[in-house]
Amino acid sequence: MAYRGSAPAMQDVIGGQVAAMVVDATSAMPHIQSGRLRPIAFVSTMRAPTLPDLPTALEQGYKSLQIDSSMGIVLPPKTPQQIVDRMRAALKAAVLSAGYTEAAAKHGNAHFHEDADAFKTGCRRTSIAMAK
């Protein structure tokens, strides 16, 4: 069922108009913590740090239900290399900071830092897997 964003879809699940949905941990966590949503599987390859007792879909036998999402920062292709390097260094420092780690965990997100080549490889791999 198509929705214009996860918020209206989540409201329909909470209200009982829709039986279930796949949603990102950040959006779902407040509703899970309040008891308004009941998680049944984490669809990442790893368990959620804030829901360590919630098994992954893979652990429950669903081999094709794995959706690891990645966020990346992109710049226009002609951005000068010194700006690219400065952005990379600042991003890495931010993502590896204690504050970011705590905030990510609080919202149910695992976090890690990848270099640009690893990010591109991961995006290609995900694209190929989703096309199957």
Secondary structure per residue as TSV (DSSP state, phi and psi in degrees):
chain	resnum	aa	ss	phi	psi
A	1	M	-	360.0	129.2
A	2	A	-	-83.1	137.8
A	3	Y	-	-132.8	157.5
A	4	R	S	-92.7	68.0
A	5	G	S	107.3	164.8
A	6	S	H	-77.0	-26.6
A	7	A	H	-61.5	-50.1
A	8	P	H	-64.9	-35.3
A	9	A	H	-65.5	-43.1
A	10	M	H	-64.1	-38.9
A	11	Q	H	-61.7	-36.9
A	12	D	H	-69.6	-33.8
A	13	V	H	-68.2	-46.8
A	14	I	H	-59.6	-39.7
A	15	G	H	-80.9	-5.9
A	16	G	T	86.9	6.1
A	17	Q	S	-79.5	-22.3
A	18	V	S	-128.7	138.3
A	19	A	S	-73.9	-35.8
A	20	A	-	-165.1	165.5
A	21	M	-	-158.6	159.9
A	22	V	-	-97.9	127.2
A	23	V	-	-141.0	154.0
A	24	D	-	-70.9	150.1
A	25	A	H	-61.2	-38.2
A	26	T	H	-60.7	-42.9
A	27	S	H	-71.2	-36.3
A	28	A	H	-82.5	-29.4
A	29	M	H	-54.1	-46.1
A	30	P	H	-60.4	-36.2
A	31	H	H	-74.2	-33.2
A	32	I	H	-67.7	-46.1
A	33	Q	H	-64.0	-31.8
A	34	S	H	-84.0	-9.1
A	35	G	T	87.8	5.0
A	36	R	S	-79.5	-21.8
A	37	L	S	-127.4	147.3
A	38	R	-	-118.0	112.6
A	39	P	-	-74.4	142.1
A	40	I	-	-118.4	-18.6
A	41	A	-	-162.9	148.9
A	42	F	B	-102.6	125.5
A	43	V	-	-95.6	24.9
A	44	S	S	-98.8	171.9
A	45	T	S	-78.2	-13.5
A	46	M	S	-123.4	154.5
A	47	R	-	-69.4	154.3
A	48	A	-	-72.5	134.2
A	49	P	T	-58.0	-34.1
A	50	T	T	-90.1	-5.3
A	51	L	-	-130.8	61.1
A	52	P	T	-63.7	-20.3
A	53	D	T	-89.6	-5.4
A	54	L	S	-86.1	113.2
A	55	P	-	-70.3	154.7
A	56	T	B	-75.1	163.0
A	57	A	T	-61.5	-38.3
A	58	L	T	-60.7	-42.2
A	59	E	T	-63.5	-24.7
A	60	Q	T	-92.4	5.5
A	61	G	T	98.7	3.6
A	62	Y	-	-95.6	87.7
A	63	K	T	-66.2	-30.2
A	64	S	T	-92.7	-0.6
A	65	L	-	-102.6	74.2
A	66	Q	-	-133.4	117.5
A	67	I	-	-130.8	91.1
A	68	D	-	-89.5	124.8
A	69	S	-	-102.9	147.7
A	70	S	-	-128.6	146.4
A	71	M	-	-117.0	139.1
A	72	G	-	-135.8	161.0
A	73	I	-	-107.7	129.6
A	74	V	-	-120.3	151.8
A	75	L	-	-126.4	159.2
A	76	P	-	-58.3	148.3
A	77	P	T	-61.2	-25.2
A	78	K	T	-96.7	16.8
A	79	T	-	-63.9	131.0
A	80	P	-	-57.5	141.4
A	81	Q	H	-56.8	-36.1
A	82	Q	H	-65.2	-32.4
A	83	I	H	-72.6	-41.7
A	84	V	H	-58.2	-47.3
A	85	D	H	-63.0	-41.7
A	86	R	H	-64.5	-42.2
A	87	M	H	-62.8	-44.2
A	88	R	H	-60.0	-45.0
A	89	A	H	-64.6	-42.7
A	90	A	H	-66.3	-41.6
A	91	L	H	-63.1	-45.7
A	92	K	H	-61.1	-44.3
A	93	A	H	-61.8	-40.9
A	94	A	H	-67.0	-46.8
A	95	V	H	-67.4	-30.5
A	96	L	T	-89.2	-0.4
A	97	S	S	-73.8	154.6
A	98	A	H	-62.3	-39.1
A	99	G	H	-61.0	-43.7
A	100	Y	H	-68.0	-42.9
A	101	T	H	-58.2	-45.9
A	102	E	H	-65.0	-43.3
A	103	A	H	-64.7	-42.2
A	104	A	H	-62.1	-45.6
A	105	A	H	-64.2	-39.6
A	106	K	H	-58.9	-33.2
A	107	H	T	-96.6	9.9
A	108	G	T	82.9	17.5
A	109	N	-	-107.6	133.4
A	110	A	-	-78.9	153.8
A	111	H	-	-138.9	153.7
A	112	F	-	-161.1	165.4
A	113	H	-	-116.5	131.9
A	114	E	-	-120.2	150.8
A	115	D	-	-78.4	173.3
A	116	A	H	-60.2	-41.0
A	117	D	H	-65.6	-41.0
A	118	A	H	-65.5	-38.5
A	119	F	H	-63.8	-45.2
A	120	K	H	-61.1	-43.3
A	121	T	H	-62.0	-44.1
A	122	G	H	-62.7	-41.0
A	123	C	H	-63.4	-42.3
A	124	R	H	-63.5	-45.0
A	125	R	H	-60.9	-44.2
A	126	T	H	-63.8	-43.1
A	127	S	H	-60.1	-43.2
A	128	I	H	-65.8	-43.6
A	129	A	H	-64.6	-39.9
A	130	M	H	-70.5	-25.7
A	131	A	H	-74.6	-18.6
A	132	K	-	-74.3	360.0
